[in-house]
Amino acid sequence: MLKGYGESSMDEQVVGPDLVLTTEVADDRVILSIKGELDAYTAPGLEEKIARMLADRRTEIVLDLSETTFLDSSGLRAILTAQRRLSDEQGSLTLRRASEPVVRLLEITGLSDHFPTE
C-alpha cells in the first residue's frame, strides 16, 4: 500500500500471467518496476496503476524497465500516455535501465531520446 510523504513502502501487483508491477515509494518519488511483457493485454494495468498514483498526487515516477521482456506499440502508448499525463500535472516520467527489447522499440520508433533516463 502507498504511504504518505516522508515514508517508504513497496507494493506488488500481478497483471495477468505475464506482467508484475512493483511499486516502491520513497518520499515524493515512485519507482515502478515493470517485470514481464507490456503489451495490448497488460498495458491497461499500467495505465490504471499510474492513474491511481496521479490520484494520490504522485507526480515523480521512474519506470524501471530492466526486467521488461517484451514491449509492443500498446505498451509504448501506455508509457507515452503516462508521460503526457504527468507533464500535464507538472510531473515527470523517467526511464531506468531499459532492457534490450525496450531499447530496440524506442530506437525503431525514433523515441530513444524522447524520455529522460537514469
FIKOLZA-1660 file (N, C-alpha, C; in steps of 0.1 Angstrom, whole numbers, plus 5000, padded with zeros to 4 digits):
% residues 118
   i   px   py   pz ch aa at
   1 5008 4988 5000  A  M  N
   1 5000 5000 5000  A  M CA
   1 5009 5012 5000  A  M  C
   2 5005 5023 4993  A  L  N
   2 5012 5035 4992  A  L CA
   2 5010 5043 5005  A  L  C
   3 5021 5049 5010  A  K  N
   3 5020 5056 5022  A  K CA
   3 5022 5071 5020  A  K  C
   4 5021 5079 5030  A  G  N
   4 5023 5093 5028  A  G CA
   4 5037 5097 5026  A  G  C
   5 5039 5110 5023  A  Y  N
   5 5052 5116 5021  A  Y CA
   5 5062 5113 5032  A  Y  C
   6 5075 5112 5030  A  G  N
   6 5084 5110 5040  A  G CA
   6 5086 5096 5044  A  G  C
   7 5078 5087 5039  A  E  N
   7 5078 5073 5042  A  E CA
   7 5082 5065 5030  A  E  C
   8 5085 5052 5032  A  S  N
   8 5089 5043 5022  A  S CA
   8 5081 5031 5023  A  S  C
   9 5076 5026 5011  A  S  N
   9 5069 5013 5011  A  S CA
   9 5070 5007 4998  A  S  C
  10 5066 4994 4997  A  M  N
  10 5066 4986 4985  A  M CA
  10 5052 4979 4983  A  M  C
  11 5049 4978 4970  A  D  N
  11 5036 4971 4967  A  D CA
  11 5038 4963 4954  A  D  C
  12 5033 4951 4953  A  E  N
  12 5034 4943 4941  A  E CA
  12 5020 4940 4936  A  E  C
  13 5018 4942 4923  A  Q  N
  13 5006 4939 4916  A  Q CA
  13 5008 4930 4904  A  Q  C
  14 5001 4918 4904  A  V  N
  14 5002 4909 4893  A  V CA
  14 4992 4913 4883  A  V  C
  15 4996 4916 4870  A  V  N
  15 4987 4920 4860  A  V CA
  15 4987 4909 4849  A  V  C
  16 4979 4899 4851  A  G  N
  16 4978 4887 4842  A  G CA
  16 4990 4878 4844  A  G  C
  17 4992 4868 4836  A  P  N
  17 5002 4858 4838  A  P CA
  17 5016 4863 4834  A  P  C
  18 5017 4874 4826  A  D  N
  18 5029 4878 4820  A  D CA
  18 5034 4892 4825  A  D  C
  19 5029 4898 4835  A  L  N
  19 5033 4911 4840  A  L CA
  19 5032 4913 4855  A  L  C
  20 5042 4918 4861  A  V  N
  20 5042 4921 4875  A  V CA
  20 5047 4935 4877  A  V  C
  21 5039 4944 4883  A  L  N
  21 5043 4958 4886  A  L CA
  21 5046 4959 4901  A  L  C
  22 5058 4963 4904  A  T  N
  22 5063 4965 4917  A  T CA
  22 5065 4980 4919  A  T  C
  23 5059 4985 4930  A  T  N
  23 5059 5000 4933  A  T CA
  23 5067 5002 4946  A  T  C
  24 5077 5010 4945  A  E  N
  24 5085 5014 4957  A  E CA
  24 5083 5029 4958  A  E  C
  25 5078 5034 4969  A  V  N
  25 5076 5048 4972  A  V CA
  25 5086 5052 4982  A  V  C
  26 5094 5063 4979  A  A  N
  26 5103 5069 4988  A  A CA
  26 5101 5084 4987  A  A  C
  27 5096 5090 4998  A  D  N
  27 5093 5104 4998  A  D CA
  27 5083 5107 4987  A  D  C
  28 5087 5116 4978  A  D  N
  28 5077 5120 4968  A  D CA
  28 5080 5114 4954  A  D  C
  29 5089 5104 4954  A  R  N
  29 5093 5097 4942  A  R CA
  29 5088 5083 4942  A  R  C
  30 5083 5078 4930  A  V  N
  30 5078 5064 4929  A  V CA
  30 5086 5057 4919  A  V  C
  31 5091 5045 4922  A  I  N
  31 5098 5037 4913  A  I CA
  31 5089 5025 4910  A  I  C
  32 5085 5025 4897  A  L  N
  32 5076 5014 4893  A  L CA
  32 5084 5005 4884  A  L  C
  33 5086 4992 4889  A  S  N
  33 5093 4982 4881  A  S CA
  33 5083 4974 4873  A  S  C
  34 5087 4972 4860  A  I  N
  34 5078 4965 4851  A  I CA
  34 5085 4952 4847  A  I  C
  35 5080 4941 4853  A  K  N
  35 5086 4928 4850  A  K CA
  35 5077 4920 4841  A  K  C
  36 5082 4916 4829  A  G  N
  36 5074 4908 4820  A  G CA
  36 5071 4915 4808  A  G  C
  37 5059 4912 4802  A  E  N
  37 5055 4917 4789  A  E CA
  37 5045 4928 4790  A  E  C
  38 5049 4939 4784  A  L  N
  38 5040 4951 4784  A  L CA
  38 5034 4952 4770  A  L  C
  39 5022 4947 4768  A  D  N
  39 5016 4946 4755  A  D CA
  39 5001 4950 4756  A  D  C
  40 4993 4947 4745  A  A  N
  40 4979 4951 4745  A  A CA
  40 4971 4945 4757  A  A  C
  41 4975 4934 4761  A  Y  N
  41 4968 4927 4772  A  Y CA
  41 4971 4934 4786  A  Y  C
  42 4983 4937 4788  A  T  N
  42 4988 4942 4801  A  T CA
  42 4989 4957 4802  A  T  C
  43 4990 4964 4791  A  A  N
  43 4992 4979 4791  A  A CA
  43 4981 4986 4800  A  A  C
  44 4968 4982 4799  A  P  N
  44 4958 4989 4807  A  P CA
  44 4960 4988 4822  A  P  C
  45 4967 4977 4826  A  G  N
  45 4970 4976 4840  A  G CA
  45 4981 4987 4844  A  G  C
  46 4990 4989 4836  A  L  N
  46 5000 5000 4838  A  L CA
  46 4993 5014 4838  A  L  C
  47 4984 5016 4829  A  E  N
  47 4977 5029 4828  A  E CA
  47 4969 5031 4841  A  E  C
  48 4962 5020 4846  A  E  N
  48 4954 5021 4858  A  E CA
  48 4963 5024 4870  A  E  C
  49 4974 5018 4871  A  K  N
  49 4984 5020 4882  A  K CA
  49 4988 5034 4882  A  K  C
  50 4992 5039 4871  A  I  N
  50 4997 5053 4870  A  I CA
  50 4985 5063 4873  A  I  C
  51 4973 5060 4869  A  A  N
  51 4962 5069 4872  A  A CA
  51 4960 5069 4887  A  A  C
  52 4961 5058 4894  A  R  N
  52 4960 5058 4909  A  R CA
  52 4971 5066 4915  A  R  C
  53 4983 5065 4910  A  M  N
  53 4994 5073 4915  A  M CA
  53 4991 5088 4914  A  M  C
  54 4986 5092 4902  A  L  N
  54 4983 5106 4900  A  L CA
  54 4972 5110 4910  A  L  C
  55 4962 5102 4912  A  A  N
  55 4951 5105 4921  A  A CA
  55 4957 5107 4935  A  A  C
  56 4968 5100 4938  A  D  N
  56 4974 5101 4951  A  D CA
  56 4985 5112 4951  A  D  C
  57 4985 5120 4941  A  R  N
  57 4994 5132 4939  A  R CA
  57 5008 5128 4938  A  R  C
  58 5011 5116 4932  A  R  N
  58 5024 5111 4930  A  R CA
  58 5028 5116 4915  A  R  C
  59 5037 5125 4914  A  T  N
  59 5040 5131 4901  A  T CA
  59 5054 5129 4896  A  T  C
  60 5062 5123 4904  A  E  N
  60 5076 5120 4901  A  E CA
  60 5077 5104 4900  A  E  C
  61 5077 5099 4887  A  I  N
  61 5077 5084 4886  A  I CA
  61 5088 5080 4877  A  I  C
  62 5095 5070 4882  A  V  N
  62 5106 5063 4875  A  V CA
  62 5101 5049 4871  A  V  C
  63 5102 5046 4858  A  L  N
  63 5099 5033 4853  A  L CA
  63 5111 5025 4852  A  L  C
  64 5113 5015 4860  A  D  N
  64 5124 5006 4859  A  D CA
  64 5121 4995 4849  A  D  C
  65 5127 4995 4837  A  L  N
  65 5124 4986 4826  A  L CA
  65 5134 4975 4824  A  L  C
  66 5142 4973 4835  A  S  N
  66 5153 4963 4833  A  S CA
  66 5148 4949 4832  A  S  C
  67 5136 4946 4837  A  E  N
  67 5131 4932 4835  A  E CA
  67 5119 4932 4826  A  E  C
  68 5117 4942 4818  A  T  N
  68 5107 4942 4808  A  T CA
  68 5111 4933 4796  A  T  C
  69 5105 4922 4794  A  T  N
  69 5110 4912 4784  A  T CA
  69 5104 4914 4770  A  T  C
  70 5093 4922 4770  A  F  N
  70 5086 4925 4757  A  F CA
  70 5079 4938 4758  A  F  C
  71 5080 4946 4747  A  L  N
  71 5072 4958 4746  A  L CA
  71 5067 4960 4732  A  L  C
  72 5054 4962 4731  A  D  N
  72 5048 4964 4718  A  D CA
  72 5043 4979 4717  A  D  C
  73 5036 4982 4706  A  S  N
  73 5031 4995 4704  A  S CA
  73 5020 4999 4715  A  S  C
  74 5013 4989 4720  A  S  N
  74 5003 4992 4731  A  S CA
  74 5010 4996 4744  A  S  C
  75 5021 4989 4747  A  G  N
  75 5029 4992 4759  A  G CA
  75 5035 5006 4757  A  G  C
  76 5041 5008 4746  A  L  N
  76 5047 5021 4743  A  L CA
  76 5037 5033 4744  A  L  C
  77 5025 5030 4739  A  R  N
  77 5014 5040 4740  A  R CA
  77 5011 5043 4755  A  R  C
  78 5011 5033 4763  A  A  N
  78 5008 5034 4777  A  A CA
  78 5019 5043 4784  A  A  C
  79 5031 5041 4780  A  I  N
  79 5042 5049 4786  A  I CA
  79 5041 5063 4781  A  I  C
  80 5038 5065 4768  A  L  N
  80 5037 5079 4763  A  L CA
  80 5025 5086 4769  A  L  C
  81 5014 5079 4771  A  T  N
  81 5002 5085 4778  A  T CA
  81 5006 5089 4792  A  T  C
  82 5013 5080 4799  A  A  N
  82 5017 5083 4813  A  A CA
  82 5026 5096 4813  A  A  C
  83 5035 5097 4804  A  Q  N
  83 5044 5109 4803  A  Q CA
  83 5035 5121 4801  A  Q  C
  84 5026 5121 4792  A  R  N
  84 5017 5132 4789  A  R CA
  84 5009 5136 4801  A  R  C
  85 5003 5126 4808  A  R  N
  85 4995 5129 4820  A  R CA
  85 5003 5135 4831  A  R  C
  86 5015 5130 4833  A  L  N
  86 5024 5135 4843  A  L CA
  86 5029 5150 4840  A  L  C
  87 5032 5152 4827  A  S  N
  87 5036 5165 4822  A  S CA
  87 5024 5175 4825  A  S  C
  88 5012 5171 4822  A  D  N
  88 5000 5180 4825  A  D CA
  88 4999 5184 4839  A  D  C
  89 5004 5175 4848  A  E  N
  89 5004 5178 4863  A  E CA
  89 5017 5184 4868  A  E  C
  90 5026 5188 4859  A  Q  N
  90 5039 5194 4862  A  Q CA
  90 5048 5183 4868  A  Q  C
  91 5046 5171 4865  A  G  N
  91 5054 5160 4870  A  G CA
  91 5064 5155 4859  A  G  C
  92 5070 5144 4862  A  S  N
  92 5080 5138 4853  A  S CA
  92 5079 5123 4853  A  S  C
  93 5083 5118 4841  A  L  N
  93 5085 5103 4840  A  L CA
  93 5099 5101 4835  A  L  C
  94 5106 5092 4842  A  T  N
  94 5120 5089 4838  A  T CA
  94 5121 5074 4836  A  T  C
  95 5128 5070 4826  A  L  N
  95 5131 5056 4823  A  L CA
  95 5144 5052 4829  A  L  C
  96 5144 5040 4836  A  R  N
  96 5156 5035 4842  A  R CA
  96 5159 5021 4836  A  R  C
  97 5172 5019 4833  A  R  N
  97 5177 5006 4828  A  R CA
  97 5168 4999 4818  A  R  C
  98 5166 5005 4807  A  A  N
  98 5157 4999 4797  A  A CA
  98 5164 4986 4792  A  A  C
  99 5156 4975 4791  A  S  N
  99 5161 4962 4786  A  S CA
  99 5162 4963 4771  A  S  C
 100 5169 4953 4765  A  E  N
 100 5171 4953 4751  A  E CA
 100 5158 4954 4742  A  E  C
 101 5147 4947 4746  A  P  N
 101 5135 4948 4738  A  P CA
 101 5129 4962 4738  A  P  C
 102 5131 4969 4750  A  V  N
 102 5126 4983 4751  A  V CA
 102 5135 4992 4743  A  V  C
 103 5148 4991 4744  A  V  N
 103 5157 5000 4737  A  V CA
 103 5155 4998 4722  A  V  C
 104 5153 4986 4717  A  R  N
 104 5151 4983 4703  A  R CA
 104 5138 4990 4698  A  R  C
 105 5127 4989 4705  A  L  N
 105 5115 4996 4701  A  L CA
 105 5116 5011 4701  A  L  C
 106 5123 5016 4712  A  L  N
 106 5125 5031 4712  A  L CA
 106 5133 5036 4701  A  L  C
 107 5143 5028 4697  A  E  N
 107 5151 5032 4685  A  E CA
 107 5144 5031 4672  A  E  C
 108 5136 5020 4670  A  I  N
 108 5128 5019 4658  A  I CA
 108 5118 5030 4656  A  I  C
 109 5112 5034 4667  A  T  N
 109 5102 5045 4667  A  T CA
 109 5107 5059 4667  A  T  C
 110 5121 5060 4669  A  G  N
 110 5127 5073 4670  A  G CA
 110 5125 5080 4683  A  G  C
 111 5121 5072 4693  A  L  N
 111 5118 5078 4706  A  L CA
 111 5129 5076 4717  A  L  C
 112 5141 5071 4712  A  S  N
 112 5152 5068 4722  A  S CA
 112 5156 5080 4730  A  S  C
 113 5155 5092 4724  A  D  N
 113 5159 5105 4731  A  D CA
 113 5147 5112 4736  A  D  C
 114 5135 5107 4736  A  H  N
 114 5123 5113 4740  A  H CA
 114 5121 5114 4755  A  H  C
 115 5126 5104 4762  A  F  N
 115 5124 5102 4776  A  F CA
 115 5137 5105 4784  A  F  C
 116 5136 5112 4795  A  P  N
 116 5147 5113 4804  A  P CA
 116 5151 5099 4809  A  P  C
 117 5164 5097 4811  A  T  N
 117 5168 5084 4816  A  T CA
 117 5177 5085 4828  A  T  C
 118 5179 5075 4835  A  E  N
 118 5188 5074 4846  A  E CA
 118 5195 5061 4847  A  E  C
% end
